[in-house]
């Protein structure tokens, strides 16, 4: 198991395509690669996600902004006044689906031109607590975690901190997990059969079987630690973020630990070949070249 210290470097960004490779568990990091800082000076980075070309978006939650980086530009603000957007997903059309964590939190779709459409804004006639993270199901719809962080934890709109499935057509909201302390990171397998959800409040990560209607069954402990944002690679390895980026193989064995100077908050694959791991970590964004690649989804 490797641990990395990070050199501070200038702004660098890549874009991406798809390549599938079979590599052993311990070979997930490209030979000789080390994490590099690509951007800093933010308040609190989160929600990193890449588009079909590997270009990267991420949230700066306290600043209520979504930022964008590509291969030719060091970066720019994609959206001001993002309602404290947190978790992001970018679809093939370039639309961003965002979890807005501000009061009256919503899941919204943002077009490349900045037009916003509400996908869901509550459950059972009540507002969400504070939508945090999401995963797009290959068959359609989104799984979304809805905890509440910060000091305003009294009088939650919902009766607890839960996980929801927001069906694609028609748009409806189903509560699929109601027994967690504080759910946070969420990701799933590319075939849509397994969902991973971190209970950050309990310090655990669980796996579930996804049923045809989007509900879940077969809860199993996957990792004895929680996670902020999560992702999965082309080999089915699951990436957790807490004190470092912790990589578990599909059997639940820890196979890699990637350390950066700040505590990671989220992680995704992007870059020109889909083999660059981007890590949001408090005030900065880091990247690391990998031997495994991004899972391309819709």
C-alpha positions as CSV (number, residue, x, y, z in Angstrom):
1,X,0.0,0.0,0.0
2,X,1.4,3.3,-1.1
3,X,1.1,6.7,0.7
4,X,1.9,9.9,-1.2
5,X,3.0,13.3,-0.2
6,X,2.1,16.1,-2.6
7,X,4.3,18.7,-4.3
8,X,2.6,22.0,-4.9
9,X,2.5,22.7,-8.6
10,X,0.8,25.1,-11.0
11,X,-2.6,24.8,-12.6
12,X,-2.9,21.9,-15.0
13,X,-6.1,20.4,-16.5
14,X,-6.9,17.6,-18.9
15,X,-9.9,16.2,-20.8
16,X,-10.9,12.6,-21.5
17,X,-11.9,9.6,-23.5
18,X,-12.5,5.9,-22.7
19,X,-10.0,3.1,-22.4
20,X,-10.5,-0.2,-20.6
21,X,-7.6,-2.0,-19.1
22,X,-7.2,-5.0,-16.8
23,X,-4.8,-4.4,-14.0
24,X,-4.1,-6.0,-10.6
25,X,-5.4,-4.4,-7.4
26,X,-2.1,-3.0,-6.4
27,X,-1.4,-1.5,-9.8
28,X,-4.2,1.2,-9.9
29,X,-1.8,4.2,-9.8
30,X,0.3,4.9,-12.9
31,X,4.0,4.1,-12.4
32,X,5.9,6.9,-10.9
33,X,2.8,9.1,-10.5
34,X,2.3,11.4,-7.5
35,X,-0.6,13.7,-6.6
36,X,-0.3,17.3,-7.9
37,X,-2.1,20.4,-6.8
38,X,-4.0,21.9,-9.8
39,X,-6.0,24.7,-8.1
40,X,-6.3,26.4,-4.7
41,X,-7.7,29.5,-3.0
42,X,-11.2,28.2,-2.5
43,X,-13.4,28.2,0.6
44,X,-14.4,24.5,0.6
45,X,-14.3,22.4,-2.6
46,X,-16.7,19.5,-3.1
47,X,-18.8,17.7,-5.7
48,X,-16.1,17.1,-8.4
49,X,-17.5,15.5,-11.6
50,X,-16.4,15.2,-15.2
51,X,-18.2,15.4,-18.5
52,X,-18.0,13.0,-21.4
53,X,-14.7,14.6,-22.6
54,X,-13.1,14.5,-19.2
55,X,-13.5,18.2,-18.4
56,X,-14.0,18.8,-14.7
57,X,-16.6,20.7,-12.6
58,X,-16.6,21.2,-8.9
59,X,-18.4,23.1,-6.2
60,X,-17.1,25.8,-3.8
61,X,-19.9,25.4,-1.3
62,X,-19.5,28.5,1.0
63,X,-18.9,30.7,-2.0
64,X,-22.0,29.2,-3.7
65,X,-20.2,28.7,-7.0
66,X,-19.6,25.9,-9.5
67,X,-16.2,26.0,-11.2
68,X,-15.2,24.5,-14.5
69,X,-11.8,23.5,-15.9
70,X,-10.8,22.2,-19.3
71,X,-7.7,21.3,-21.3
72,X,-7.1,24.8,-22.7
73,X,-8.3,27.1,-19.8
74,X,-7.0,27.2,-16.3
75,X,-10.5,27.6,-15.1
76,X,-13.5,29.8,-14.8
77,X,-16.7,30.2,-12.8
78,X,-19.5,28.2,-14.4
79,X,-22.3,29.4,-12.2
80,X,-22.6,32.0,-9.5
81,X,-25.3,31.8,-6.8
82,X,-25.5,28.0,-7.0
83,X,-27.6,27.8,-3.7
84,X,-24.6,26.1,-2.0
85,X,-24.5,23.3,-4.6
86,X,-22.6,20.2,-3.4
87,X,-22.7,17.0,-5.3
88,X,-22.7,17.2,-9.1
89,X,-23.3,14.9,-12.1
90,X,-22.7,15.9,-15.7
91,X,-24.8,14.1,-18.4
92,X,-23.8,13.4,-22.0
93,X,-25.6,16.6,-23.2
94,X,-23.4,18.7,-20.8
95,X,-26.2,19.4,-18.4
96,X,-25.1,19.5,-14.7
97,X,-27.4,17.9,-12.1
98,X,-26.7,19.5,-8.8
99,X,-27.6,18.9,-5.1
100,X,-28.4,22.4,-3.7
101,X,-27.7,22.4,0.0
102,X,-29.2,25.8,0.8
103,X,-32.4,26.2,2.8
104,X,-35.2,24.6,0.8
105,X,-32.6,22.4,-0.9
106,X,-33.4,20.9,-4.3
107,X,-32.0,18.6,-7.0
108,X,-31.7,20.7,-10.2
109,X,-30.6,20.4,-13.8
110,X,-28.4,23.3,-15.1
111,X,-27.9,23.6,-18.8
112,X,-24.6,24.7,-20.3
113,X,-26.2,28.1,-20.7
114,X,-27.1,28.3,-17.1
115,X,-30.8,27.7,-17.2
116,X,-32.1,25.8,-14.1
117,X,-34.9,23.3,-13.9
118,X,-36.0,21.7,-10.7
119,X,-35.9,17.9,-10.7
120,X,-37.1,17.4,-7.1
121,X,-37.5,19.7,-4.1
122,X,-38.8,17.5,-1.3
123,X,-40.5,14.3,-0.1
124,X,-44.0,13.7,1.3
125,X,-44.9,17.4,1.0
126,X,-41.9,18.6,3.0
127,X,-38.6,20.1,1.9
128,X,-35.4,18.1,1.8
129,X,-32.9,18.7,4.7
130,X,-29.9,19.6,2.6
131,X,-29.2,17.5,-0.5
132,X,-25.6,16.4,-0.4
133,X,-24.5,13.8,-3.0
134,X,-26.0,11.9,-5.9
135,X,-25.4,9.0,-8.3
136,X,-27.0,8.5,-11.7
137,X,-28.6,5.1,-12.1
138,X,-27.8,3.7,-15.6
139,X,-31.5,2.9,-16.2
140,X,-32.4,6.4,-15.2
141,X,-33.1,8.3,-12.1
142,X,-30.8,9.4,-9.3
143,X,-30.0,8.2,-5.8
144,X,-29.5,11.2,-3.5
145,X,-28.3,11.5,0.1
146,X,-30.1,14.1,2.3
147,X,-28.2,14.8,5.6
148,X,-27.9,18.0,7.5
149,X,-24.5,19.5,8.5
150,X,-23.7,22.6,10.4
151,X,-25.4,24.1,13.4
152,X,-29.0,24.2,12.2
153,X,-29.9,20.6,13.0
154,X,-33.0,21.3,15.1
155,X,-36.4,21.1,13.4
156,X,-35.3,19.3,10.3
157,X,-37.9,19.4,7.5
158,X,-37.7,15.6,7.2
159,X,-38.0,13.1,10.1
160,X,-34.4,12.1,9.9
161,X,-31.5,12.0,7.5
162,X,-32.2,9.6,4.7
163,X,-31.5,8.5,1.1
164,X,-33.9,8.9,-1.8
165,X,-34.4,7.5,-5.3
166,X,-35.6,10.1,-7.7
167,X,-37.1,8.2,-10.6
168,X,-36.4,9.5,-14.1
169,X,-39.9,9.2,-15.7
170,X,-42.2,10.1,-14.2
171,X,-40.3,12.2,-11.7
172,X,-41.2,10.8,-8.3
173,X,-39.3,10.6,-5.0
174,X,-39.0,7.3,-3.1
175,X,-37.3,7.0,0.3
176,X,-35.0,4.0,0.0
177,X,-32.9,4.1,3.1
178,X,-34.2,5.3,6.5
179,X,-31.9,3.8,9.1
180,X,-28.7,5.8,8.8
181,X,-27.3,8.4,11.2
182,X,-26.0,10.8,8.5
183,X,-25.7,9.5,4.9
184,X,-23.2,11.2,2.7
185,X,-21.3,9.7,-0.3
186,X,-23.0,7.5,-2.8
187,X,-21.9,5.6,-5.9
188,X,-22.9,2.5,-7.8
189,X,-21.6,-0.2,-10.2
190,X,-21.7,0.5,-14.0
191,X,-24.3,-2.3,-14.5
192,X,-26.6,-0.7,-12.0
193,X,-26.8,-3.7,-9.8
194,X,-25.1,-2.5,-6.6
195,X,-25.3,0.8,-4.7
196,X,-22.7,1.9,-2.2
197,X,-23.8,4.5,0.5
198,X,-21.6,5.9,3.2
199,X,-23.1,6.6,6.7
200,X,-20.7,9.3,7.7
201,X,-22.5,9.7,11.0
202,X,-21.9,6.1,11.9
203,X,-18.5,5.8,10.3
204,X,-19.6,2.9,8.0
205,X,-20.1,2.3,4.3
206,X,-22.7,-0.2,3.1
207,X,-23.6,-1.9,-0.2
208,X,-27.1,-2.7,-1.4
209,X,-28.6,-4.7,-4.3
210,X,-30.7,-2.4,-6.5
211,X,-34.1,-3.8,-7.5
212,X,-35.9,-3.2,-10.8
213,X,-38.1,-0.4,-9.2
214,X,-35.1,1.3,-7.7
215,X,-35.7,0.2,-4.2
216,X,-32.9,-1.5,-2.3
217,X,-32.3,-4.9,-0.6
218,X,-29.6,-7.0,0.9
219,X,-27.8,-4.4,3.0
220,X,-24.2,-5.4,3.8
221,X,-21.3,-3.7,5.6
222,X,-18.7,-2.9,2.9
223,X,-16.1,-0.8,4.8
224,X,-15.7,-0.1,8.4
225,X,-15.3,3.7,7.8
226,X,-17.5,6.4,6.4
227,X,-16.9,8.7,3.5
228,X,-17.7,12.1,2.1
229,X,-17.9,11.9,-1.7
230,X,-17.2,8.6,-3.5
231,X,-16.5,7.2,-6.9
232,X,-15.9,3.8,-8.6
233,X,-13.4,2.9,-11.3
234,X,-13.4,0.6,-14.4
235,X,-12.4,-2.4,-12.2
236,X,-15.1,-1.9,-9.7
237,X,-12.8,-0.5,-7.0
238,X,-14.6,2.0,-4.7
239,X,-12.9,5.2,-3.7
240,X,-13.8,6.7,-0.2
241,X,-12.8,10.1,1.0
242,X,-12.2,10.9,4.7
243,X,-8.7,11.4,6.2
244,X,-7.3,10.3,2.8
245,X,-8.6,8.7,-0.4
246,X,-9.2,5.0,0.6
247,X,-9.6,2.6,-2.3
248,X,-11.4,-0.7,-1.7
249,X,-11.7,-3.6,-4.2
250,X,-15.2,-5.0,-4.9
251,X,-14.6,-7.6,-2.1
252,X,-14.2,-4.8,0.4
253,X,-10.5,-5.1,0.9
254,X,-8.5,-1.9,1.3
255,X,-5.9,-1.9,-1.6
256,X,-4.6,1.7,-1.6
257,X,-4.4,4.9,0.4
258,X,-3.8,8.2,-1.3
259,X,-2.8,11.1,0.9
260,X,-2.9,14.8,0.1
261,X,-2.1,17.7,2.4
262,X,-5.8,18.5,3.1
263,X,-8.6,16.1,4.0
264,X,-10.3,15.0,0.8
265,X,-14.0,15.7,0.3
266,X,-14.8,14.1,-3.1
267,X,-13.2,12.4,-6.0
268,X,-13.8,11.6,-9.7
269,X,-12.1,10.4,-12.8
270,X,-11.6,12.7,-15.8
271,X,-8.8,13.8,-18.1
272,X,-8.0,13.1,-21.7
273,X,-8.1,9.3,-21.3
274,X,-10.4,9.1,-18.4
275,X,-7.5,8.0,-16.2
276,X,-6.8,11.1,-14.2
277,X,-8.2,11.0,-10.6
278,X,-9.3,14.5,-9.4
279,X,-9.6,15.1,-5.7
280,X,-11.3,18.0,-4.0
281,X,-9.8,18.7,-0.6
282,X,-10.9,21.7,1.4
283,X,-9.4,24.7,-0.2
284,X,-7.8,22.9,-3.2
285,X,-8.1,20.5,-6.1
286,X,-5.5,17.7,-6.8
287,X,-5.0,15.2,-9.6
288,X,-3.2,11.9,-9.8
289,X,-2.6,9.8,-12.9
290,X,-4.0,6.3,-12.7
291,X,-3.7,2.9,-14.5
292,X,-7.5,2.3,-14.1
293,X,-10.1,4.6,-15.6
294,X,-13.4,6.3,-15.4
295,X,-16.7,4.5,-15.7
296,X,-18.6,6.3,-18.5
297,X,-22.3,6.8,-17.7
298,X,-25.2,8.7,-19.1
